[in-house]
Amino acid sequence: MAWNTNLRWRLPLACLLLQVAMVVLFGVFARYDFEADAHWWAGKRHGNVSSDLENEFYYRYPSFQDVHVMVFVGFGFLMTFLQRYGFGAVGFNFLLAAFGIQWALLMQGWLHHLEDRHINLGVENLINADFCVASVCVAFGAVLGKVSPIQLLIMTLFQVTLFSVNEFILLDLLQVKDAGGSMTIHTFGAYFGLTVTRILYRRNLEQSKERQSSVYHSDLFAMIGTLFLWMYWPSFNSAISYHGDSQHRAVINTYCSLAACVLTSVAMSSALHKKGKLDMVHIQNATLAGGVAVGTAAELMLMPYGALIVGFICGLVSTLGFVYLTPFLESRLQIQDTCGIHNLHGLPGIIGGIVGAVTAACASPEAYGLEGLVHSFDFQGFKEGWTPRTQGKFQVYGLLVTLAMALMGGIVMGFILRLPFWGQAADENCFEDDIYWEIPEEKSTIYIHEDPTFKPSTSSVTSVPMASSMPVASLVP
């Protein structure tokens, strides 16, 4: 089927309408948080605050920087492995993230931070908005190369809304602990994206199969994204944890899990190849699965050896998923997962939810201390009578709710995106930048053979007698 991919009026209209709506909504609802407001100067004196460094900005901004880089650079470059879709991978990731953070600030603000009909924005709001958009970037990986930028904007609008509702249910109603977002970010984003790509199944995608592969330099660019994500993942999992021991513990656990995951992924990649060679797809993706899976339990007393075990298991599961599960999903279940998000985010996210539930259920005063147990799980207020086993039970409920929300939301979104007027490319034109981007012409250097007729002959060159190297005096008789 041939669709009209000319977006000259549709894309500008969609972008401008959405941005005007954001301006109006921010004007009505958004205000600065007290610590970002000019009145903080007066409040600092009354609150006996001795230094500007006690402002929350200085505690959270380094983590915000790292998370921001992960969203815009890490996820963007990780998806540049397609040989003719580098512009689309980085550019459309940039577009959906820029719109998504604005809508996330509003949605999360309405659900979590609404005071006197206003949303008070601080640096922690920015981190949470980036978390929300990270889930959209995960889902983008499933439909990469098969949807138009207008479809991505619509998907972002819907997914951010559903993400915020799911996050509110888990964190506020069920009181789930999920510091690194194994459930709220990775599991939700992965199964939402997989459901969307299943509904958008393309029967003739084989016609674009040649472009769905990588070349040497595209894999190298994708590896840049992997390294950025791998380095900054400890900040991602600890960014919104409590200051002090919780944040410190989250960094250590993530650090250990990621390190173990690399060795296991390399080992499995080599073992699964007939000649023992490494597959760059595994190194780009499976090496990150440990950071995903340790997210829920990152700030808990998982212990360093426990984090290593989580990374070890995820390296195995993720690599095996790329080799065996992805082809099975495409051939039997008609799930065309471009980036293999099921192996990097879906399965590790479920493992992370289970690890978090077990770690919470096994918590004890001996491991945490009585005050540490209350502080780590917020066993106060209406949770005062909770036990670690109760917390573990609610962790499982949170995982099940997330899966249900992702699957139902993905079905609805998939049918909306199937409508034929969003400017999507035909099956034979998928994974091609030229459909939506102005591509510079490649100038190749052409070697021109020399024409011997233009070379001067040796006979036509006047020979010049060479001066004798003997001294002049020796020539005189």
VEXLO-374903 format. One record per residue: x, y, z of N, C-alpha, C in turn. Coordinates in steps of 0.1 Angstrom, whole numbers, plus 2048, in hexadecimal, padded with zeros to 3 digits. Example, Ala and Ser with C-alpha at 12.3 -4.5 7.8 and 13.67 -1.06 7.14 Angstrom:
! residues 2
8847C784E87B7D384E8847DF84E
8807EA8478897F584788180084F
***
This chain:
! residues 477
8087F480080080080080980C800
8068167F780E8227F680782D7FE
80E83380880883E81081084B80C
80985680F80F86380C818867818
82586781582F86A820833879820
82D88181883088F81782A896824
83289A82D82E8A083A82F8AF83A
82F8B682E8328C482E8288CC837
81C8C88378128D083F80E8C884C
80E8BB84B80A8B48578148B4863
8218B386082A8B386B82C8C1871
82D8CC86982E8D986F8218DC878
8168D88728098DB8798098D4887
80D8C788680D8BF8938168C589D
8228C889982D8CD8A28288DB8A8
8238E38A081F8F18A48138F08AD
8098E88AA7FD8E78B38018E18C0
80A8D78C180E8D18CD8168DB8D6
81F8E38CF8278EC8D781F8F88DC
8158FD8D480C9078D98049038E5
7FF8F68E47F88F08EF8018F08FC
80D8EC8FA8168EC9058188FA90B
81A90490381C911908810916910
80491390B7F89179127F690F920
7F890291F7F78FA92C8028FE936
80E90093181890593B815912941
80F91B93880C92893E801928948
7F891E9477ED91D9507F191695D
7F990B95C7FC90296780A90396D
81490596582290396982790F971
82D90D97C834917984841911989
84A91A98E85791599385590F9A1
85C9059A485D8FF9B186390A9BB
8609099C88659139D18749159D0
87B90A9CF88A90B9CE88F9109C1
8869129B788A9189AA8849269A9
87D92A9B38769379B287F9429B9
87D94E9B48859599BA88295B9C9
8769579CE8739589DC87B94F9E5
8829469DF88B93D9E78959459EF
8999509EA8A39589F089E95D9FE
8919619FF88B964A0C889958A14
88494DA0E882941A1688E93BA1B
89993DA158A6938A198AA93EA27
8A794BA298AA951A358A194CA41
89494BA3E88B946A4888D937A4B
892930A42894921A448A191EA49
8A9928A4D8B7925A528BF91DA48
8BE920A3B8C6919A308D2921A2F
8DE91BA328EA923A328F1924A25
8EE91CA1B8F591CA0E8EC919A03
8EF91F9F78E791C9EB8E990E9E7
8F49089EB8F68FA9E88EC8F09EE
8E48F59F78DA8EC9FD8CD8EC9F4
8CD8F49E98C28F39E08C28E59D9
8B68DF9D78B58D29D18BC8D19C4
8BD8DC9BD8C38DC9AF8D18D69B0
8D98DA9BA8E78D59BA8E88C69BD
8DE8C19C48DE8B29C68DA8AA9BA
8D08AF9B38CA8A79A88CF8AA99A
8D58B69988D88BA98A8E38B1984
8ED8AC98B8F68A39848F089697F
8E68919878DF8859828D6889976
8D08959778C789996C8CF89A95F
8DB89F9608E48A09548E689294E
8EA8899568EC87B9518E087594B
8D58769518C887094C8C587793F
8C688493E8C388C9328CC887926
8D98859298E288091E8DD87291A
8D986A9238D585C9208C985D916
8BF8669198B38669118B686C903
8BE8769028C087D8F58CC8778ED
8D68738F48E286E8ED8E285F8ED
8E18598F98E284B8FA8D78438F2
8CA8468F48C083F8ED8C08438DE
8C384F8DB8C38548CD8CE84C8C5
8DA84C8CA8E58468C38E48368C3
8DE8318CE8DD8228CE8D581D8C2
8CC8258BD8C38218B28C88248A4
8D58298A48DA82C8968E082188F
8DE8148948E480988E8DF806880
8D380B87D8CE80886F8D6810865
8D980A85A8E38108518DE81C84A
8D081E8488CB8298418C0830849
8C28308578B783685F8BE83E86B
8CA8438698D184A8748CA857877
8C685F86D8BF86B86F8B2869877
8AB85F87289E85C8798A0858887
8AA85088A8AC84B8988AF8568A1
8B985F89E8BD8698A78B38758A6
8AE87989A8A688489889888289E
89287789C8848748A18848728B0
88F86C8B589186A8C38928788CA
8998818C389A88F8C888C8968C8
8848948BE87789A8BC86D8958C7
86C8878C88628828D28678858E0
8748858E38788888F18768978F4
8788A08EB8768AE8ED8678B18F0
85E8AB8E98508AD8EB84C8A58F8
8518998FA84D890905850896912
85C89D91485F8A39218568AE925
8518B591B8478C091E83A8BA923
8358B091C8288AA91F8298A292C
83589C92F83789593B83789E947
83D8AA94683D8B395182F8B7955
8268B894B8198BB94E8118AF954
8128A494E80B89895280F894960
81C89396282188F96F81E89997A
81F8A697581B8B197F80D8B0983
8048AE97A7F58AD97E7F38A1987
7FA8969867F888B98E80088B99B
80B89199B8148909A781789D9AE
8178A89A781C8B59AD8128C19AB
8058BE9AB7FC8C99A97F88CF9B7
7FC8DC9B87F98E39C47F28F09C1
7E68F39C67DF8FF9C37DD9019B4
7DA8F69AE7D88F699F7E48FA997
7F08F999D7FC8FC9968068F0997
80E8EE98D8198E498D8268EB990
82C8E899B8398EE99F8448E699A
84C8EC9918568E59898648E7990
86B8DC9938798DD9988818D3990
88D8D19948978C898D8928BA98E
88B8B69988878A899987C8A598F
8748AF98C8698AE9828708AB974
87B8B29728828B09658878A2964
88D89C96F89288F96E88688596C
87B88797287087E97086A87F962
86A88B95D86688C94F86F885945
87C88594888587E94088386F941
88086A94D87C85C94F871858947
86686094785A85E93F85E85D930
86686692B86A86691D87385A91A
87B85592388384992187A83E91D
86E83D924865832920860833912
85E83F90D85A84190086583E8F6
8718418FA87D83D8F187E82E8F0
87B8278FB87B8188FB8718138F0
8658188F185A8148E885E8188D9
8648238D88688278CA87181D8C4
8798168CC88280C8C687B8018BF
86F7FD8C48677F38BD8627F68B0
85E8038AE8588088A1862810899
86F81089C879817895879814887
87981F87E87981D87086C81A869
86281887185581486B84A81E86D
84C829874842832877846840873
83D84987184085786D842860879
84886C87884987488483C87888A
83187A88282487D88781F872890
82186588C81D85A89482585A8A1
83185D8A083A85E8AD8358688B6
8318748B182B87E8BA81E87A8C1
8168738B980986E8BF80C8638C9
81585A8C68198508CF81F8558DC
8278608DB82D8668E782286C8EF
8198738E980E87A8F080686F8F9
8038648F27FA85A8F9803852903
80F84F90081784790981B84E915
81F85B914822863920816864929
80A8659247FE86692C7FC859933
7FD84E92C7FB84193280683D93C
81284193981E83F94281B84694F
81785394E81585A95B80A854963
7FF84F95D7F58499657FA83C96B
80183496480782896981182A974
81983597382283997D81B83D98A
81084498880884999480383D99B
7FD8339947F882799A8028209A2
80E81E99C8188169A281F81D9AE
82382A9AC82B8319B68228379C1
81683C9BE80E8439C780383A9CE
7FD8319C67F28299CB7F781B9D0
8008159C98058089CD8128099D5
8188159D68248189DD82F80E9DA
83180C9CD83B8039C784980B9C8
8538049CA8618099CA8678069BC
86A8109B486F80E9A78798199A3
88481A9AA88D8269A889282799A
89681C99489C81C98789281997C
88581797F87B81697587B80996D
87F7FE97387F7F196C8717EE967
8677F29708597EF96C8537FB965
85380796C84C813966852818959
85F81695786581B94B867810941
86F8069448747FC93A8697F2937
8637EC9418587E293E84C7E9937
8487F493C83D7FB9368407FF927
84C80692585080A9188517FF90E
8577F491385A7E990A84D7E2905
8447DF90E8387D890A82E7E1904
82E7ED9078267F78FF82B7F78F1
8387F98EF83D7FA8E183B7ED8DA
83D7E18E083B7D48D982D7D28D5
8247D78DD8157D58DA8127DE8CE
8177EA8CE8157F48C381A7EE8B6
8277E98B682D7E38AA8267D78A5
8207CF8AF8187C48AB80B7C88A3
8047D28A87F87D78A17FC7DD894
8087E389380C7E98868147DF87D
8117D387F8197C88788187CB869
8247CA8628267CD8548297C084D
81F7BB8458217AE83E82C7AE834
82F7B982E8397B98238467C0828
8497BF8348557C68398627C0834
8617B382F86C7AD8298727B581E
86A7BD81786F7C580C8797D0811
8797D381E8827DC82488D7D582C
88D7C882B8967C18348A57C4833
8A97C78268B77CB8248BB7D782B
8B27E182D8B57ED8348B47EB844
8AF7E08488AD7DE8568BA7D885D
8C57D88558D17D485A8DB7DF85D
8E67DC8628F07E78668FC7E685C
9047F185D9117F085691B7F4861
9287F485D9337F586793180286E
93080E86793081A86E92381D876
91781787190B81987990B812886
9118068869137FF89391D80689C
92680D89793081589F9298208A6
92082789E9188328A490F82D8AF
9098218AC90081C8B79078188C3
9148148C291C8118CE91F81D8D6
91F8298D09208368D89148378E1
9088348DC8FD8358E58FD82B8F0
90281F8ED9048158F790D819903
91881F8FF92282390991D82F912
91583890B90F84391390583D91D
8FD8349198F382E9218F982692D
90481E92990A81693391181E93E
91782993A91F83194391583994D
90A83D9489018469508F683E956
8F58319548E982A95A8E982A969
8F582A9708F482C97F8ED839983
8EF84497C8E885097F8D984F97C
8D58479718C784596E8C083E979
8C683497E8BF82C9898BF832996
8C883C9988C98429A68C48519A6
8BF85699A8BC8649998B28699A3
8A78619A689D8669AF89C85F9BC
8A78579BF8A78519CC8AA85B9D7
8A78579E38AA85F9EF8B88639EF
8BC86F9F48CA8729F58D0869A00
8DD8679FE8E485FA088E6851A04
8E3848A0D8E683AA0B8DE834A00
8D18389FE8C98329F38CF8359E5
8D38419E38D88459D68E683F9D4
8EE83E9DF8FB8389DE8FA82A9DB
8F18239E18EF8149DF8EA8129D1
8E181A9CB8DC8189BE8E78199B4
8F18229B68FC8249AC9058179AD
9088129B99108069BA90A7FA9B4
8FD7F89B78F67EC9B18F57ED9A2
8F27F899C8F27FA98E8FF7F8987
9097FD98D9177FC98991B7EE988
9187E699291C7D89929147D0988
9077D29878FF7CA97E9037CD970
9067D996C90A7DC95F9177D595B
9217D696492E7CF96292C7C095F
9257BA9689237AB96691C7A8959
9137B195590B7AE9499137AF93D
91E7B793C9267B893192E7AB92E
9347A593993B79993793278D933
92678C93991D782935918783927
91578F92391179291591B78E90B
92879290E93378F90493577F904
93477990F93676A91092B763908
91E76790A9137619039147648F4
9177708F09187748E292276B8DA
92D7698E19387618DA9337528DA
92D74D8E592973F8E691E73C8DC
9167458D990A7428D090E7448C1
91A7488BE91F7498B092773D8AC
9247388A092B72B89C93A72D89C
93F73889994E73A8999537428A5
94A7448AF94E74B8BB95075A8BA
94A7608B094B76E8AE9417768B6
9437838B893A78B8BF9307928B6
9247938BA91A79A8B29187A88B8
9197B38B09197C08B590B7C48BB
9007BD8B68F37C08BB8F37BC8CA
8F97B18CE8F97AD8DC9017B68E4
90C7BB8DF9157C48E790E7D18E9
9077D68DF9007E38E08F47E28EA
8EE7D78EB8E17D78F28E17CE8FF
8E67C28FE8E57B99098EE7BD915
8F87C59129017CA91C8FB7D4925
8EF7D99218E87E39298DD7DD931
8DA7D192F8CE7CA9358CF7CA945
8DC7C994A8DE7C99588D97D695F
8DB7E19588D67EE95D8C77EF95E
8C07E99548B27E89548AD7E0960
8B27D49618AD7CA96B8AF7CE979
8BA7D597C8BD7D998A8B57E598E
8AE7EB9858A87F898889E7F8994
8957EF99588B7EF9A08927ED9AD
89C7E49AE8A27E19BB8AF7E99BD
8B27F39B48BE7FA9B58C18009C2
8B78069C88B980D9D58B78049E1
8B47F89DF8B17EE9EA8BE7E79ED
8BE7DF9F88CA7D89FD8CC7CB9F5
8CE7CD9E88D07C29DF8DD7BB9E1
8E77C29E68F57BE9E88FC7BE9DB
9097C19DB9117C19CE9117B49C7
9127A99CE91279C9C79047999C1
8FA79E9C88EC79C9C28EB7A49B5
8F17B09B58F07B89A88F87B199D
9037AB9A190B7A4997903798991
8FC79199A8F47869958E978B98C
8E379698F8D879C9868DE79F978
8EA7A59788F07A896B8F479C964
8F979296B8FD7859658F177F95E
8E677E9658DA77895F8D477F953
8D478D9548CF7959498D879493D
8E579393E8ED7919338EA78492B
8E777A9338E376D92C8D676E925
8CC77392D8BE7749278BD77D91B
8C378991C8C27929118C978D904
8D57889068DC7828FA8D47778F4
8CF76E8FC8C77638F78BB7688F0
8B57738F58A97788EF8AC77E8E1
8B77848DF8BA7898D28BC77E8C8
8C27738CD8C57688C38B97608C0
8B175D8CA8A67538C88987598C9
8967638D38887688D58837728CB
88C77B8C78887858BD88377F8B0
88B7758AA88676F89E8787678A0
8777618AC86A75A8AF85F7648B0
8617708B68567798B785277F8AA
85B7808A185878689385177B88B
85676F88B85076588284375F887
84275D89483675789A82C76089F
83076B8A68267748AC8257818A4
82C78389982C78E89082F79B898
83979B8A083D7A68A884B7AB8A1
84A7B689A8567BA89385E7C589C
8667C08A486E7C88AE87B7CC8A8
87B7D98A38877DE89B8947DD8A4
8937E28B089F7E48B88A17D88C2
8977CF8C38987C48CD8967C98DB
88C7D28DD88A7D88EA8857CE8F4
87F7C38EF87A7B88F88867B28FF
8927B18F989D7AB8FF8A57B5908
8A57C19058AC7CB90D8A37D1918
8977D391688E7DA91F8837D2925
87D7CA91C8717C29208747B792A
87C7AD9268807A292F8887A793B
8927AF9398997B49458917BC94E
8877C394987D7CB9518757C295A
8707B79548697AD95C8727A7967
87E7A396388879E96D88A7A8978
88B7B597488D7BF97E8827C0988
8757BF98386A7BF98B8697B4995
86D7A899086D79C99987879D9A3
8847A299F88F7A49A888B7AE9B3
8857B99AF8807C39B98777BD9C3
86D7B59BE8637AF9C786A7A59D1
87379D9CC87A7949D588379B9DF
88A7A59DB8937AD9E388B7B49EE
87F7B99EA8777C09F48717B69FE
86C7AB9FA8667A1A0287079BA0C
87D79BA08887795A1188E79FA1A
88A7ABA198907B6A2288E7B3A30
8977B6A398967B3A4789D7BEA4F
8997C0A5C8A07CAA648AF7C7A66
8B37BAA658C17B7A668C97BDA5A
8C37BCA4E8CA7C1A428C97D1A41
8BE7D7A458BC7E5A448BE7EDA50
8BC7E6A5C8BA7EEA688AB7F2A69
8A67F3A758977F7A76894804A6F
89C80EA7289981BA6C89C81BA5D
8A6814A598A9813A4B89E80CA43
898802A4988D7FBA43881804A41
87E80CA4B873815A4A876820A40
882825A40886830A3688682AA28
88C81EA2688D819A18880816A11
876811A1986980DA1485E817A18
861821A1E85782BA2284C825A2B
85081CA34846815A3D84181FA48
83A829A43834833A4D827838A47
81F83FA4E812844A4A809838A48
802837A3C7F982CA3A80181FA37
80E81FA35816813A3381C80FA40
818814A4B81F812A5881E803A5C
8137FCA588117EEA5C8177E5A52
81D7EAA478227E1A3C82E7D9A41
8307CDA3B83C7C5A3D8437C4A30
8507C0A308577BEA248507B5A1A
8497ABA1F8427A2A178367A9A10
82F7B2A178257B9A1182A7C2A06
8367C8A0883C7D09FE83F7C89F1
8447BC9F48477B39E883B7B09E0
8307AD9E88237AA9E181F7B69D8
8207C29DD81B7CD9D58257D09C9
8327CC9CB83B7CD9C08367C49B4
8317B89B782C7AF9AD8207B59A6
8177BB9AF80B7C19A980F7CD9A0
8197D49A381D7DF99A8227DA98D
8297CF98D82E7C99808227C5977
8187BE97E80D7BA9768047C5971
8037D09797FB7DB9748037E2968
8107E39698187E995E8167E1951
8177D49528157CC9468077CE940
7FD7CE9487EF7D09437ED7DD93D
7F37E89437F17F593E7F97F7930
8057F193080D7F19238067EA918
8017DE91A7FA7D69107ED7DD90B
7E57E19147D87E89107DB7F5909
7E47FD90F7E780A9087ED8088FA
7F67FE8F97FC7FB8EC7F27F78E1
7E87EF8E57DE7EB8DC7D67F78D7
7D28008E07CA80C8DC7D38158D3
7DF8178D77E88208CF7EB81A8C2
7ED80D8C17F08068B47E58088AA
7D88078AE7CD8098A57CC8178A1
7CF8218A97CF82F8A57D983189B
7E582C89D7F082E8937EE827886
7E581D8867E38168797DB81E86F
7D58298737CE83286A7D783685F
7D28378527DB8398477E0847844
7DC85184C7DF85F8487EA865851
7F285D8587FD86286180A864859
80A86184C817863845821858846
81D84C84A82684184B82B83C83E
83783683E83D83183183782382E
83882082183481381C83E808821
83A7FC8218427F18268507F181F
8507F381285D7F380B8667FF80D
86180981486981581786C817825
86A80D82D86E80E83C87D80E83E
88181384988F81484D89781D843
89182783E89782F83389683E837
8A18458398A185383D89B85C832
89D85882689A86081A88B86381A
88385C82187485E82087086B827
87786E83387387A83B87F88483C
88B88183789688A83A89C88E82C
8A289A82C8AA89E8218B7898822
8BB88F8198C888881A8D288F811
8DE8938178E889980E8EE88E805
8F18937F98F688A7EF9048857F3
9068797F19138737F491D8757E8
92787D7EB9318807E193D8767E2
93E86D7D89488637D89548687CF
9608657D396C8687CC96E85E7C1
96E8627B496F8597A997D85A7A4
98484E7A299184E79D99184E78E
9988577889998597799A6854774
9A684A76C9B28457669BA84F75E
9C784F75F9CF8587579CF855749
9CE85F7409CF85D7329DD85E72D
9E48537289F28547259F585E71A
9EB8627129ED86C7079F187970C
9ED87C7199F088971F9FD88A726
A0387E727A1087E72EA1B882724
A2488B728A2F88E71EA3988271D
A3D880710A4687570DA54879712
A5C86F716A6987171BA73877710
A70874703A788796F9A778886F6
A6B88D6FAA6989B6F7A6F8A4702
A7489E70DA7A8A6717A888A8714
A8C8B5714A9A8B9711AA38B571C
AAD8AD718AB68A8723AC08B3726
AC38B5732ACC8C0737AD88B873C
AE48BC736AF08B573BAF38B874A
AF68AD751AF98AF75FB078B4761
B088BC76BB158C176FB1D8B7775
B2A8B7772B338AD778B358AF786
B358A478DB378A579BB468A779F
B4F8A7795B5D8A8797B618B679A
B6A8B97A2B6E8C77A4B738CE797
B718DB796B758E278AB848E1788
B8C8E2792B9A8E1792B9F8D578B
B988CA78DB9D8BD788B9B8BC779
B938C5773B918C5764B9C8CD75D
BA48D4764BAE8DC75EBBB8D375C
BC08D2750BCC8CA74EBD88D0755
***
